[in-house]
Amino acid sequence: MKNVYENCPVFESNRFLLRFVIQEDTDDLLEVYSDKNALPFFNSDNCDGDNFYYPDTDRMKNAIDFWLRSYETKWFVRWTIIDKTCSKAIGTIEMFHRFADDDFNHAGVLRLDVRSNYEKSDILRDLFELFIPPAYELFDCNEIITKVPVYAVERINAAQSFGFTKSEKLLIGTNDHYAYNNYWTINKDR
């Protein structure tokens, strides 16, 4: 297994480039995380009250600082999603290996945040196709879960068409012990 915390890989398709987040992404990511229409699709479960709404440059810079520190402490990895057609960051992907006392122990948790105009089934599926196959090995997991709210029609379509299935299991927050629902799961051997 490659250690993602020692060497963070870059992923690239015809349209998208995924690379480790950097502070120079601040202005582009501010457009994502200040987008009130994108906010309902962000997964902030078990994030100590952070809803990922960053309406100004300082809040965005602080968030990126936190993401960089989290990588250094091997908590999670966050990649910036670049749309190569416009050379602009349009979102992020976060992933980590989860240790917990619930049904999702040792699952990889995927958080996918994009600007609202990118919340389209074909785009989300393209991002799943680019990122998920190598993620099993990178995060030493056989199962990957992602939150898909019931109103996220485009995301549901992308998840289903890629092979995710809706789980009835609840994710129990390791910080707040709250039971979270609306998780979809996919296994390495699908």
Rosetta constraint file for C-alpha pairs under 8 A:
AtomPair CA 1 CA 137 HARMONIC 5.98 0.50
AtomPair CA 1 CA 138 HARMONIC 6.52 0.50
AtomPair CA 1 CA 140 HARMONIC 7.29 0.50
AtomPair CA 2 CA 7 HARMONIC 7.90 0.50
AtomPair CA 2 CA 137 HARMONIC 7.37 0.50
AtomPair CA 2 CA 138 HARMONIC 5.98 0.50
AtomPair CA 3 CA 7 HARMONIC 6.41 0.50
AtomPair CA 3 CA 8 HARMONIC 7.95 0.50
AtomPair CA 3 CA 138 HARMONIC 6.64 0.50
AtomPair CA 4 CA 8 HARMONIC 4.91 0.50
AtomPair CA 4 CA 9 HARMONIC 7.09 0.50
AtomPair CA 4 CA 77 HARMONIC 7.96 0.50
AtomPair CA 4 CA 138 HARMONIC 5.85 0.50
AtomPair CA 4 CA 139 HARMONIC 7.47 0.50
AtomPair CA 5 CA 71 HARMONIC 6.63 0.50
AtomPair CA 5 CA 72 HARMONIC 7.34 0.50
AtomPair CA 5 CA 74 HARMONIC 6.13 0.50
AtomPair CA 5 CA 77 HARMONIC 7.66 0.50
AtomPair CA 8 CA 19 HARMONIC 7.85 0.50
AtomPair CA 8 CA 20 HARMONIC 6.63 0.50
AtomPair CA 9 CA 19 HARMONIC 7.01 0.50
AtomPair CA 9 CA 20 HARMONIC 7.75 0.50
AtomPair CA 10 CA 17 HARMONIC 7.28 0.50
AtomPair CA 10 CA 18 HARMONIC 5.62 0.50
AtomPair CA 10 CA 19 HARMONIC 4.78 0.50
AtomPair CA 10 CA 20 HARMONIC 7.31 0.50
AtomPair CA 11 CA 17 HARMONIC 5.80 0.50
AtomPair CA 11 CA 18 HARMONIC 4.99 0.50
AtomPair CA 11 CA 19 HARMONIC 6.71 0.50
AtomPair CA 11 CA 130 HARMONIC 6.81 0.50
AtomPair CA 11 CA 131 HARMONIC 7.11 0.50
AtomPair CA 12 CA 16 HARMONIC 5.71 0.50
AtomPair CA 12 CA 17 HARMONIC 4.44 0.50
AtomPair CA 12 CA 18 HARMONIC 6.24 0.50
AtomPair CA 12 CA 130 HARMONIC 7.16 0.50
AtomPair CA 13 CA 17 HARMONIC 6.51 0.50
AtomPair CA 13 CA 130 HARMONIC 6.81 0.50
AtomPair CA 14 CA 84 HARMONIC 7.92 0.50
AtomPair CA 15 CA 83 HARMONIC 6.02 0.50
AtomPair CA 15 CA 84 HARMONIC 5.38 0.50
AtomPair CA 15 CA 85 HARMONIC 6.49 0.50
AtomPair CA 16 CA 81 HARMONIC 6.68 0.50
AtomPair CA 16 CA 82 HARMONIC 5.59 0.50
AtomPair CA 16 CA 83 HARMONIC 4.93 0.50
AtomPair CA 16 CA 84 HARMONIC 5.60 0.50
AtomPair CA 16 CA 127 HARMONIC 7.81 0.50
AtomPair CA 17 CA 81 HARMONIC 5.88 0.50
AtomPair CA 17 CA 82 HARMONIC 5.01 0.50
AtomPair CA 17 CA 83 HARMONIC 6.67 0.50
AtomPair CA 17 CA 84 HARMONIC 6.78 0.50
AtomPair CA 18 CA 79 HARMONIC 5.77 0.50
AtomPair CA 18 CA 80 HARMONIC 5.56 0.50
AtomPair CA 18 CA 81 HARMONIC 4.76 0.50
AtomPair CA 18 CA 82 HARMONIC 6.27 0.50
AtomPair CA 19 CA 79 HARMONIC 5.06 0.50
AtomPair CA 19 CA 80 HARMONIC 5.48 0.50
AtomPair CA 19 CA 81 HARMONIC 6.95 0.50
AtomPair CA 20 CA 77 HARMONIC 7.75 0.50
AtomPair CA 20 CA 78 HARMONIC 6.24 0.50
AtomPair CA 20 CA 79 HARMONIC 4.33 0.50
AtomPair CA 20 CA 80 HARMONIC 5.92 0.50
AtomPair CA 21 CA 25 HARMONIC 6.93 0.50
AtomPair CA 21 CA 64 HARMONIC 7.48 0.50
AtomPair CA 21 CA 68 HARMONIC 7.66 0.50
AtomPair CA 21 CA 78 HARMONIC 6.05 0.50
AtomPair CA 21 CA 79 HARMONIC 5.04 0.50
AtomPair CA 21 CA 80 HARMONIC 4.93 0.50
AtomPair CA 21 CA 92 HARMONIC 7.96 0.50
AtomPair CA 22 CA 26 HARMONIC 7.90 0.50
AtomPair CA 22 CA 64 HARMONIC 7.23 0.50
AtomPair CA 22 CA 68 HARMONIC 7.83 0.50
AtomPair CA 22 CA 80 HARMONIC 7.99 0.50
AtomPair CA 23 CA 61 HARMONIC 6.72 0.50
AtomPair CA 23 CA 64 HARMONIC 6.33 0.50
AtomPair CA 23 CA 65 HARMONIC 7.53 0.50
AtomPair CA 25 CA 29 HARMONIC 5.90 0.50
AtomPair CA 25 CA 80 HARMONIC 7.75 0.50
AtomPair CA 25 CA 89 HARMONIC 6.85 0.50
AtomPair CA 26 CA 30 HARMONIC 5.88 0.50
AtomPair CA 26 CA 57 HARMONIC 6.99 0.50
AtomPair CA 26 CA 60 HARMONIC 6.19 0.50
AtomPair CA 26 CA 61 HARMONIC 6.09 0.50
AtomPair CA 26 CA 64 HARMONIC 7.62 0.50
AtomPair CA 27 CA 31 HARMONIC 6.87 0.50
AtomPair CA 27 CA 57 HARMONIC 7.20 0.50
AtomPair CA 28 CA 32 HARMONIC 7.05 0.50
AtomPair CA 28 CA 88 HARMONIC 6.54 0.50
AtomPair CA 28 CA 89 HARMONIC 5.35 0.50
AtomPair CA 28 CA 90 HARMONIC 6.89 0.50
AtomPair CA 29 CA 33 HARMONIC 6.13 0.50
AtomPair CA 29 CA 60 HARMONIC 7.41 0.50
AtomPair CA 29 CA 89 HARMONIC 6.32 0.50
AtomPair CA 29 CA 90 HARMONIC 6.75 0.50
AtomPair CA 29 CA 91 HARMONIC 6.44 0.50
AtomPair CA 30 CA 34 HARMONIC 5.68 0.50
AtomPair CA 30 CA 54 HARMONIC 6.81 0.50
AtomPair CA 30 CA 55 HARMONIC 7.12 0.50
AtomPair CA 30 CA 56 HARMONIC 6.98 0.50
AtomPair CA 30 CA 57 HARMONIC 6.66 0.50
AtomPair CA 30 CA 60 HARMONIC 6.04 0.50
AtomPair CA 31 CA 35 HARMONIC 6.08 0.50
AtomPair CA 31 CA 90 HARMONIC 7.93 0.50
AtomPair CA 31 CA 115 HARMONIC 7.21 0.50
AtomPair CA 32 CA 38 HARMONIC 7.19 0.50
AtomPair CA 32 CA 90 HARMONIC 6.42 0.50
AtomPair CA 32 CA 91 HARMONIC 6.08 0.50
AtomPair CA 32 CA 113 HARMONIC 7.84 0.50
AtomPair CA 32 CA 114 HARMONIC 6.27 0.50
AtomPair CA 32 CA 115 HARMONIC 4.61 0.50
AtomPair CA 32 CA 116 HARMONIC 7.68 0.50
AtomPair CA 33 CA 38 HARMONIC 7.59 0.50
AtomPair CA 33 CA 39 HARMONIC 7.17 0.50
AtomPair CA 33 CA 52 HARMONIC 6.34 0.50
AtomPair CA 33 CA 53 HARMONIC 5.25 0.50
AtomPair CA 33 CA 54 HARMONIC 5.23 0.50
AtomPair CA 33 CA 55 HARMONIC 7.03 0.50
AtomPair CA 33 CA 60 HARMONIC 7.63 0.50
AtomPair CA 33 CA 115 HARMONIC 7.64 0.50
AtomPair CA 34 CA 39 HARMONIC 7.93 0.50
AtomPair CA 34 CA 53 HARMONIC 5.70 0.50
AtomPair CA 34 CA 54 HARMONIC 5.22 0.50
AtomPair CA 34 CA 55 HARMONIC 4.62 0.50
AtomPair CA 34 CA 56 HARMONIC 7.45 0.50
AtomPair CA 35 CA 39 HARMONIC 6.44 0.50
AtomPair CA 35 CA 53 HARMONIC 7.80 0.50
AtomPair CA 35 CA 115 HARMONIC 6.63 0.50
AtomPair CA 35 CA 116 HARMONIC 6.98 0.50
AtomPair CA 36 CA 40 HARMONIC 7.69 0.50
AtomPair CA 36 CA 53 HARMONIC 7.66 0.50
AtomPair CA 37 CA 116 HARMONIC 5.67 0.50
AtomPair CA 38 CA 42 HARMONIC 7.08 0.50
AtomPair CA 38 CA 113 HARMONIC 7.81 0.50
AtomPair CA 38 CA 114 HARMONIC 6.88 0.50
AtomPair CA 38 CA 115 HARMONIC 5.61 0.50
AtomPair CA 38 CA 116 HARMONIC 4.44 0.50
AtomPair CA 38 CA 119 HARMONIC 7.76 0.50
AtomPair CA 39 CA 51 HARMONIC 7.77 0.50
AtomPair CA 39 CA 52 HARMONIC 7.27 0.50
AtomPair CA 39 CA 53 HARMONIC 6.62 0.50
AtomPair CA 41 CA 113 HARMONIC 7.17 0.50
AtomPair CA 41 CA 148 HARMONIC 7.57 0.50
AtomPair CA 41 CA 149 HARMONIC 7.16 0.50
AtomPair CA 41 CA 152 HARMONIC 7.01 0.50
AtomPair CA 42 CA 51 HARMONIC 7.58 0.50
AtomPair CA 42 CA 52 HARMONIC 7.10 0.50
AtomPair CA 42 CA 111 HARMONIC 7.45 0.50
AtomPair CA 42 CA 112 HARMONIC 7.18 0.50
AtomPair CA 42 CA 113 HARMONIC 5.67 0.50
AtomPair CA 43 CA 51 HARMONIC 7.82 0.50
AtomPair CA 43 CA 111 HARMONIC 6.28 0.50
AtomPair CA 43 CA 112 HARMONIC 7.90 0.50
AtomPair CA 43 CA 147 HARMONIC 6.26 0.50
AtomPair CA 44 CA 49 HARMONIC 7.60 0.50
AtomPair CA 44 CA 50 HARMONIC 6.44 0.50
AtomPair CA 44 CA 51 HARMONIC 5.30 0.50
AtomPair CA 44 CA 52 HARMONIC 6.88 0.50
AtomPair CA 45 CA 173 HARMONIC 7.31 0.50
AtomPair CA 45 CA 180 HARMONIC 6.98 0.50
AtomPair CA 46 CA 173 HARMONIC 5.12 0.50
AtomPair CA 46 CA 174 HARMONIC 6.91 0.50
AtomPair CA 46 CA 175 HARMONIC 5.99 0.50
AtomPair CA 46 CA 176 HARMONIC 6.29 0.50
AtomPair CA 46 CA 178 HARMONIC 7.74 0.50
AtomPair CA 47 CA 51 HARMONIC 7.64 0.50
AtomPair CA 47 CA 175 HARMONIC 7.74 0.50
AtomPair CA 48 CA 175 HARMONIC 7.12 0.50
AtomPair CA 48 CA 176 HARMONIC 7.41 0.50
AtomPair CA 54 CA 59 HARMONIC 5.34 0.50
AtomPair CA 54 CA 60 HARMONIC 5.52 0.50
AtomPair CA 55 CA 59 HARMONIC 6.95 0.50
AtomPair CA 55 CA 60 HARMONIC 7.62 0.50
AtomPair CA 56 CA 60 HARMONIC 6.38 0.50
AtomPair CA 57 CA 61 HARMONIC 6.06 0.50
AtomPair CA 58 CA 62 HARMONIC 6.13 0.50
AtomPair CA 59 CA 63 HARMONIC 6.21 0.50
AtomPair CA 60 CA 64 HARMONIC 6.31 0.50
AtomPair CA 61 CA 65 HARMONIC 6.14 0.50
AtomPair CA 62 CA 66 HARMONIC 6.22 0.50
AtomPair CA 63 CA 67 HARMONIC 6.25 0.50
AtomPair CA 64 CA 68 HARMONIC 6.14 0.50
AtomPair CA 65 CA 69 HARMONIC 6.22 0.50
AtomPair CA 66 CA 70 HARMONIC 6.03 0.50
AtomPair CA 67 CA 71 HARMONIC 6.33 0.50
AtomPair CA 67 CA 76 HARMONIC 7.77 0.50
AtomPair CA 67 CA 77 HARMONIC 7.41 0.50
AtomPair CA 67 CA 78 HARMONIC 6.63 0.50
AtomPair CA 68 CA 72 HARMONIC 6.45 0.50
AtomPair CA 69 CA 73 HARMONIC 6.28 0.50
AtomPair CA 70 CA 74 HARMONIC 6.06 0.50
AtomPair CA 70 CA 75 HARMONIC 5.09 0.50
AtomPair CA 70 CA 76 HARMONIC 5.86 0.50
AtomPair CA 70 CA 77 HARMONIC 7.35 0.50
AtomPair CA 71 CA 75 HARMONIC 5.89 0.50
AtomPair CA 71 CA 76 HARMONIC 5.51 0.50
AtomPair CA 71 CA 77 HARMONIC 5.43 0.50
AtomPair CA 71 CA 78 HARMONIC 7.78 0.50
AtomPair CA 75 CA 96 HARMONIC 6.78 0.50
AtomPair CA 76 CA 94 HARMONIC 6.80 0.50
AtomPair CA 76 CA 95 HARMONIC 5.79 0.50
AtomPair CA 76 CA 96 HARMONIC 4.68 0.50
AtomPair CA 76 CA 97 HARMONIC 7.75 0.50
AtomPair CA 77 CA 94 HARMONIC 5.53 0.50
AtomPair CA 77 CA 95 HARMONIC 5.54 0.50
AtomPair CA 77 CA 96 HARMONIC 6.51 0.50
AtomPair CA 78 CA 92 HARMONIC 6.52 0.50
AtomPair CA 78 CA 93 HARMONIC 5.55 0.50
AtomPair CA 78 CA 94 HARMONIC 4.24 0.50
AtomPair CA 78 CA 95 HARMONIC 6.65 0.50
AtomPair CA 79 CA 92 HARMONIC 5.43 0.50
AtomPair CA 79 CA 93 HARMONIC 5.17 0.50
AtomPair CA 79 CA 94 HARMONIC 6.35 0.50
AtomPair CA 80 CA 89 HARMONIC 6.40 0.50
AtomPair CA 80 CA 90 HARMONIC 7.78 0.50
AtomPair CA 80 CA 91 HARMONIC 6.06 0.50
AtomPair CA 80 CA 92 HARMONIC 4.46 0.50
AtomPair CA 80 CA 93 HARMONIC 6.57 0.50
AtomPair CA 81 CA 89 HARMONIC 5.48 0.50
AtomPair CA 81 CA 90 HARMONIC 5.80 0.50
AtomPair CA 81 CA 91 HARMONIC 5.15 0.50
AtomPair CA 81 CA 92 HARMONIC 5.22 0.50
AtomPair CA 81 CA 93 HARMONIC 7.10 0.50
AtomPair CA 82 CA 87 HARMONIC 6.32 0.50
AtomPair CA 82 CA 88 HARMONIC 5.34 0.50
AtomPair CA 82 CA 89 HARMONIC 4.27 0.50
AtomPair CA 82 CA 90 HARMONIC 5.96 0.50
AtomPair CA 82 CA 91 HARMONIC 7.47 0.50
AtomPair CA 83 CA 87 HARMONIC 5.64 0.50
AtomPair CA 83 CA 88 HARMONIC 5.58 0.50
AtomPair CA 83 CA 89 HARMONIC 6.28 0.50
AtomPair CA 83 CA 90 HARMONIC 6.48 0.50
AtomPair CA 84 CA 88 HARMONIC 6.98 0.50
AtomPair CA 90 CA 114 HARMONIC 5.74 0.50
AtomPair CA 90 CA 115 HARMONIC 5.78 0.50
AtomPair CA 90 CA 118 HARMONIC 7.62 0.50
AtomPair CA 91 CA 112 HARMONIC 7.61 0.50
AtomPair CA 91 CA 113 HARMONIC 5.26 0.50
AtomPair CA 91 CA 114 HARMONIC 4.09 0.50
AtomPair CA 91 CA 115 HARMONIC 6.14 0.50
AtomPair CA 92 CA 112 HARMONIC 6.08 0.50
AtomPair CA 92 CA 113 HARMONIC 5.30 0.50
AtomPair CA 92 CA 114 HARMONIC 6.55 0.50
AtomPair CA 93 CA 110 HARMONIC 7.04 0.50
AtomPair CA 93 CA 111 HARMONIC 5.61 0.50
AtomPair CA 93 CA 112 HARMONIC 4.62 0.50
AtomPair CA 93 CA 113 HARMONIC 6.36 0.50
AtomPair CA 94 CA 109 HARMONIC 7.90 0.50
AtomPair CA 94 CA 110 HARMONIC 5.76 0.50
AtomPair CA 94 CA 111 HARMONIC 4.92 0.50
AtomPair CA 94 CA 112 HARMONIC 6.52 0.50
AtomPair CA 95 CA 108 HARMONIC 6.64 0.50
AtomPair CA 95 CA 109 HARMONIC 5.44 0.50
AtomPair CA 95 CA 110 HARMONIC 4.70 0.50
AtomPair CA 95 CA 111 HARMONIC 6.36 0.50
AtomPair CA 95 CA 139 HARMONIC 7.92 0.50
AtomPair CA 96 CA 108 HARMONIC 5.54 0.50
AtomPair CA 96 CA 109 HARMONIC 5.50 0.50
AtomPair CA 96 CA 110 HARMONIC 7.14 0.50
AtomPair CA 96 CA 139 HARMONIC 6.48 0.50
AtomPair CA 97 CA 106 HARMONIC 5.99 0.50
AtomPair CA 97 CA 107 HARMONIC 5.92 0.50
AtomPair CA 97 CA 108 HARMONIC 4.52 0.50
AtomPair CA 97 CA 109 HARMONIC 6.42 0.50
AtomPair CA 97 CA 139 HARMONIC 5.60 0.50
AtomPair CA 97 CA 140 HARMONIC 7.22 0.50
AtomPair CA 97 CA 141 HARMONIC 7.01 0.50
AtomPair CA 98 CA 104 HARMONIC 7.36 0.50
AtomPair CA 98 CA 105 HARMONIC 5.85 0.50
AtomPair CA 98 CA 106 HARMONIC 5.00 0.50
AtomPair CA 98 CA 107 HARMONIC 5.49 0.50
AtomPair CA 98 CA 108 HARMONIC 5.94 0.50
AtomPair CA 98 CA 109 HARMONIC 6.64 0.50
AtomPair CA 99 CA 105 HARMONIC 5.12 0.50
AtomPair CA 99 CA 106 HARMONIC 5.41 0.50
AtomPair CA 99 CA 107 HARMONIC 7.81 0.50
AtomPair CA 100 CA 104 HARMONIC 7.05 0.50
AtomPair CA 100 CA 105 HARMONIC 4.79 0.50
AtomPair CA 100 CA 106 HARMONIC 7.40 0.50
AtomPair CA 100 CA 172 HARMONIC 7.90 0.50
AtomPair CA 100 CA 174 HARMONIC 6.57 0.50
AtomPair CA 101 CA 105 HARMONIC 6.23 0.50
AtomPair CA 101 CA 172 HARMONIC 7.79 0.50
AtomPair CA 102 CA 170 HARMONIC 7.91 0.50
AtomPair CA 102 CA 171 HARMONIC 6.71 0.50
AtomPair CA 102 CA 172 HARMONIC 6.27 0.50
AtomPair CA 103 CA 169 HARMONIC 6.74 0.50
AtomPair CA 103 CA 170 HARMONIC 7.35 0.50
AtomPair CA 103 CA 171 HARMONIC 7.15 0.50
AtomPair CA 104 CA 171 HARMONIC 6.50 0.50
AtomPair CA 106 CA 141 HARMONIC 6.32 0.50
AtomPair CA 106 CA 143 HARMONIC 7.88 0.50
AtomPair CA 107 CA 141 HARMONIC 5.74 0.50
AtomPair CA 107 CA 142 HARMONIC 6.91 0.50
AtomPair CA 107 CA 143 HARMONIC 5.07 0.50
AtomPair CA 107 CA 144 HARMONIC 5.50 0.50
AtomPair CA 107 CA 145 HARMONIC 6.72 0.50
AtomPair CA 108 CA 136 HARMONIC 7.48 0.50
AtomPair CA 108 CA 139 HARMONIC 6.51 0.50
AtomPair CA 108 CA 140 HARMONIC 7.97 0.50
AtomPair CA 108 CA 141 HARMONIC 5.88 0.50
AtomPair CA 108 CA 142 HARMONIC 7.87 0.50
AtomPair CA 108 CA 143 HARMONIC 6.14 0.50
AtomPair CA 108 CA 144 HARMONIC 4.48 0.50
AtomPair CA 108 CA 145 HARMONIC 6.19 0.50
AtomPair CA 109 CA 144 HARMONIC 5.79 0.50
AtomPair CA 109 CA 145 HARMONIC 5.11 0.50
AtomPair CA 109 CA 146 HARMONIC 6.03 0.50
AtomPair CA 110 CA 144 HARMONIC 6.81 0.50
AtomPair CA 110 CA 145 HARMONIC 6.08 0.50
AtomPair CA 110 CA 146 HARMONIC 5.08 0.50
AtomPair CA 110 CA 147 HARMONIC 7.95 0.50
AtomPair CA 111 CA 146 HARMONIC 6.27 0.50
AtomPair CA 111 CA 147 HARMONIC 7.40 0.50
AtomPair CA 114 CA 118 HARMONIC 5.96 0.50
AtomPair CA 114 CA 119 HARMONIC 6.46 0.50
AtomPair CA 115 CA 119 HARMONIC 6.79 0.50
AtomPair CA 118 CA 123 HARMONIC 6.60 0.50
AtomPair CA 118 CA 124 HARMONIC 7.78 0.50
AtomPair CA 119 CA 123 HARMONIC 7.21 0.50
AtomPair CA 119 CA 124 HARMONIC 6.84 0.50
AtomPair CA 119 CA 154 HARMONIC 6.67 0.50
AtomPair CA 119 CA 155 HARMONIC 7.15 0.50
AtomPair CA 120 CA 124 HARMONIC 6.13 0.50
AtomPair CA 120 CA 154 HARMONIC 5.38 0.50
AtomPair CA 120 CA 155 HARMONIC 7.07 0.50
AtomPair CA 121 CA 125 HARMONIC 6.04 0.50
AtomPair CA 121 CA 154 HARMONIC 4.56 0.50
AtomPair CA 121 CA 155 HARMONIC 5.78 0.50
AtomPair CA 121 CA 156 HARMONIC 7.92 0.50
AtomPair CA 121 CA 157 HARMONIC 5.98 0.50
AtomPair CA 121 CA 158 HARMONIC 4.72 0.50
AtomPair CA 122 CA 126 HARMONIC 6.15 0.50
AtomPair CA 122 CA 158 HARMONIC 6.65 0.50
AtomPair CA 123 CA 127 HARMONIC 6.35 0.50
AtomPair CA 124 CA 128 HARMONIC 6.26 0.50
AtomPair CA 124 CA 155 HARMONIC 6.75 0.50
AtomPair CA 124 CA 158 HARMONIC 5.99 0.50
AtomPair CA 125 CA 129 HARMONIC 6.12 0.50
AtomPair CA 125 CA 158 HARMONIC 4.91 0.50
AtomPair CA 125 CA 159 HARMONIC 6.97 0.50
AtomPair CA 125 CA 161 HARMONIC 7.63 0.50
AtomPair CA 125 CA 162 HARMONIC 6.46 0.50
AtomPair CA 126 CA 130 HARMONIC 6.22 0.50
AtomPair CA 127 CA 131 HARMONIC 6.08 0.50
AtomPair CA 128 CA 132 HARMONIC 5.41 0.50
AtomPair CA 128 CA 162 HARMONIC 7.36 0.50
AtomPair CA 129 CA 133 HARMONIC 6.89 0.50
AtomPair CA 129 CA 162 HARMONIC 7.61 0.50
AtomPair CA 131 CA 135 HARMONIC 6.30 0.50
AtomPair CA 132 CA 136 HARMONIC 6.98 0.50
AtomPair CA 133 CA 188 HARMONIC 7.94 0.50
AtomPair CA 134 CA 138 HARMONIC 6.33 0.50
AtomPair CA 135 CA 139 HARMONIC 5.89 0.50
AtomPair CA 135 CA 140 HARMONIC 8.00 0.50
AtomPair CA 136 CA 140 HARMONIC 5.66 0.50
AtomPair CA 136 CA 141 HARMONIC 5.06 0.50
AtomPair CA 136 CA 142 HARMONIC 6.01 0.50
AtomPair CA 136 CA 143 HARMONIC 7.37 0.50
AtomPair CA 136 CA 144 HARMONIC 7.51 0.50
AtomPair CA 136 CA 188 HARMONIC 6.78 0.50
AtomPair CA 137 CA 141 HARMONIC 6.69 0.50
AtomPair CA 142 CA 187 HARMONIC 5.67 0.50
AtomPair CA 142 CA 188 HARMONIC 5.05 0.50
AtomPair CA 142 CA 189 HARMONIC 7.74 0.50
AtomPair CA 143 CA 185 HARMONIC 6.76 0.50
AtomPair CA 143 CA 186 HARMONIC 5.70 0.50
AtomPair CA 143 CA 187 HARMONIC 4.40 0.50
AtomPair CA 143 CA 188 HARMONIC 6.10 0.50
AtomPair CA 144 CA 185 HARMONIC 5.70 0.50
AtomPair CA 144 CA 186 HARMONIC 5.44 0.50
AtomPair CA 144 CA 187 HARMONIC 6.43 0.50
AtomPair CA 145 CA 183 HARMONIC 6.28 0.50
AtomPair CA 145 CA 184 HARMONIC 5.48 0.50
AtomPair CA 145 CA 185 HARMONIC 4.41 0.50
AtomPair CA 145 CA 186 HARMONIC 6.53 0.50
AtomPair CA 146 CA 183 HARMONIC 5.53 0.50
AtomPair CA 146 CA 184 HARMONIC 5.41 0.50
AtomPair CA 146 CA 185 HARMONIC 6.61 0.50
AtomPair CA 147 CA 181 HARMONIC 7.88 0.50
AtomPair CA 147 CA 182 HARMONIC 5.70 0.50
AtomPair CA 147 CA 183 HARMONIC 4.42 0.50
AtomPair CA 147 CA 184 HARMONIC 6.14 0.50
AtomPair CA 148 CA 152 HARMONIC 6.39 0.50
AtomPair CA 148 CA 155 HARMONIC 6.60 0.50
AtomPair CA 148 CA 156 HARMONIC 6.48 0.50
AtomPair CA 148 CA 182 HARMONIC 5.64 0.50
AtomPair CA 148 CA 183 HARMONIC 5.99 0.50
AtomPair CA 148 CA 184 HARMONIC 6.59 0.50
AtomPair CA 149 CA 182 HARMONIC 5.61 0.50
AtomPair CA 149 CA 183 HARMONIC 8.00 0.50
AtomPair CA 150 CA 156 HARMONIC 7.82 0.50
AtomPair CA 150 CA 182 HARMONIC 7.01 0.50
AtomPair CA 152 CA 156 HARMONIC 6.02 0.50
AtomPair CA 153 CA 157 HARMONIC 6.24 0.50
AtomPair CA 154 CA 158 HARMONIC 6.26 0.50
AtomPair CA 155 CA 159 HARMONIC 6.01 0.50
AtomPair CA 156 CA 160 HARMONIC 6.04 0.50
AtomPair CA 157 CA 161 HARMONIC 6.04 0.50
AtomPair CA 158 CA 162 HARMONIC 6.12 0.50
AtomPair CA 159 CA 163 HARMONIC 6.29 0.50
AtomPair CA 159 CA 164 HARMONIC 5.08 0.50
AtomPair CA 159 CA 165 HARMONIC 7.50 0.50
AtomPair CA 159 CA 184 HARMONIC 7.74 0.50
AtomPair CA 160 CA 164 HARMONIC 5.15 0.50
AtomPair CA 160 CA 165 HARMONIC 6.36 0.50
AtomPair CA 163 CA 186 HARMONIC 6.42 0.50
AtomPair CA 163 CA 190 HARMONIC 7.37 0.50
AtomPair CA 164 CA 184 HARMONIC 5.88 0.50
AtomPair CA 164 CA 185 HARMONIC 5.16 0.50
AtomPair CA 164 CA 186 HARMONIC 4.65 0.50
AtomPair CA 165 CA 184 HARMONIC 5.33 0.50
AtomPair CA 165 CA 185 HARMONIC 5.43 0.50
AtomPair CA 165 CA 186 HARMONIC 6.53 0.50
AtomPair CA 166 CA 182 HARMONIC 7.18 0.50
AtomPair CA 166 CA 183 HARMONIC 6.23 0.50
AtomPair CA 166 CA 184 HARMONIC 4.28 0.50
AtomPair CA 166 CA 185 HARMONIC 6.37 0.50
AtomPair CA 167 CA 182 HARMONIC 7.16 0.50
AtomPair CA 167 CA 183 HARMONIC 5.74 0.50
AtomPair CA 167 CA 184 HARMONIC 5.34 0.50
AtomPair CA 167 CA 185 HARMONIC 6.42 0.50
AtomPair CA 168 CA 181 HARMONIC 7.49 0.50
AtomPair CA 168 CA 182 HARMONIC 7.70 0.50
AtomPair CA 168 CA 183 HARMONIC 7.75 0.50
AtomPair CA 169 CA 181 HARMONIC 7.16 0.50
AtomPair CA 169 CA 183 HARMONIC 7.67 0.50
AtomPair CA 170 CA 179 HARMONIC 5.70 0.50
AtomPair CA 170 CA 180 HARMONIC 5.42 0.50
AtomPair CA 170 CA 181 HARMONIC 5.12 0.50
AtomPair CA 170 CA 182 HARMONIC 7.93 0.50
AtomPair CA 170 CA 183 HARMONIC 7.55 0.50
AtomPair CA 171 CA 179 HARMONIC 5.58 0.50
AtomPair CA 171 CA 180 HARMONIC 5.01 0.50
AtomPair CA 171 CA 181 HARMONIC 6.51 0.50
AtomPair CA 171 CA 183 HARMONIC 7.79 0.50
AtomPair CA 172 CA 177 HARMONIC 5.45 0.50
AtomPair CA 172 CA 178 HARMONIC 5.53 0.50
AtomPair CA 172 CA 179 HARMONIC 4.50 0.50
AtomPair CA 172 CA 180 HARMONIC 6.20 0.50
AtomPair CA 173 CA 177 HARMONIC 4.36 0.50
AtomPair CA 173 CA 178 HARMONIC 5.16 0.50
AtomPair CA 173 CA 179 HARMONIC 6.39 0.50
AtomPair CA 173 CA 180 HARMONIC 7.30 0.50
AtomPair CA 186 CA 190 HARMONIC 7.02 0.50
